Amino acid sequence: MITLTALTLLYFLPTILASSRGHGTGGILVLNFLLGWTGIGWLALLFWALVSRPPCYCVPVYHPYYGWRRY
């Protein structure tokens, strides 16, 4: 049973890494489910999860002296 759990976690490793990095995991999860059984598909998904940058958000902040600024 522990072996099955470890293999399942290894199979969905690209999805887990993408989720921990803040990516949208919908596309990676579907492609991991469909193409993860191939070695090339799994490696491509792992590469996608590690290389692509997570979204960056600008938060406007009001400063009493300078007015509205983006940080």
Steps between C-alpha positions, in 0.01 A plus 500: 500500500786737577655420161177590320481830689864583420453420130184712485682795655787453258256481206334828599827673597473763219152597621615516862799718409287732287251538783771581753650762266166681459418401141156427368496123530200416281692450175791320661266269692301400190810446288668313783199270525490441123869507397683434825527128430744575218849584612534790257165647604587476868839666445342777290244567773771505765697747289187715454431502875857596590589751228190712450464798729205534734277805448618824655247741644545877551342641811430875501592663831406848614779703657394820676783707349552340157142396422418173325799278414539149366740270686 
